[in-house]
């Protein structure tokens, strides 16, 4: 590939902007290269959002929020609750907070955290959700699940979307950690599952 011209490099440094309607909520997004799926909402996120049951008062946590599409949608669907978004990438957190501001979402915020490691110890949620990165290690997945169980309110739900290659591991692990597992949908590429804290 020939070296890009200065004008092309300058264009690449500018924010990427697009609009999307998620769960009937029209949203605008600004993103940048280096954050997951910067030009459009990925298929796993879209599938996950269509299968979640969110009440207006739910307190929600989005693990690995990226630039915010899941957390922002949850905040819109649960206007009387609070939504916390976490990511270990400082650019993702910066853009998620900017996107909340641009969309007038005042009941959601993003913060830096490695999984749930940096959120307040006493924080409790009705819904915890993650578009789990396929590249995360088995140890990291276990930490996500055990920490999520601890931070869920009784009756709270953990929703997850994974690539199909991880679906059997996730079924086994959710049963092990939560004592239950429900596969909501298996598509060509992604599987969405839920577990409940009893």
C-alpha positions, 0 to 999 in steps of 0.5 A: 500500500502506498504511503497515505497523503497528509490530507488522508492522515489528517482525515483519519485523525478526525472523529468518526461520526454516525447515527444509529437507532438502538431499541427505538432510541435514536443516538449519535456517536463520535468515535475514533480509530483504535476503539472497537467497531468505530464506524458502525454498531457491531452485530453482536451489540445489536443482537444483545440489545434486542434480547434484553428486558430492561425496566425503567428503574433498573440500575445497569452496568456495561462492562467493556463499554467502548464508546458507549452504545450498550450503556447509553441505550440502557440509560435511555430505557431505564431513565429512573435508574443509573447506568455505569459504563466501564472500560480499561481503555481511556479513549473508550471512556472519554468517547463514551462520556462525550457521547452521553453528553452529546445525546443529553443522557444525564443518568449514565457515566463511564469510568476506567476499570479493569473489568469490575476491579475499580468500581465501588465495592458497595455498588449493586445493579439490576442488570450487568451486561457485556459484549465479551471480548473474544480475546479475553483470557479464561481467567478474565472471563471467570473474574468478570462472572464472579465479580458480576455475581457479587455486584448484582442485586438479588434477582439481578441479571447478567446478559452476555453476547459472545462469538459462537466459539465461546458459547459452550464455555459460557454455558458451562461457566455461567451454570458454575458461577450463577447456578443457571443459564439461559441461551436467548438466541444463537445466530450465525456468529453470536450467541446471547445468554443470560443468568440470574442471581438467586 
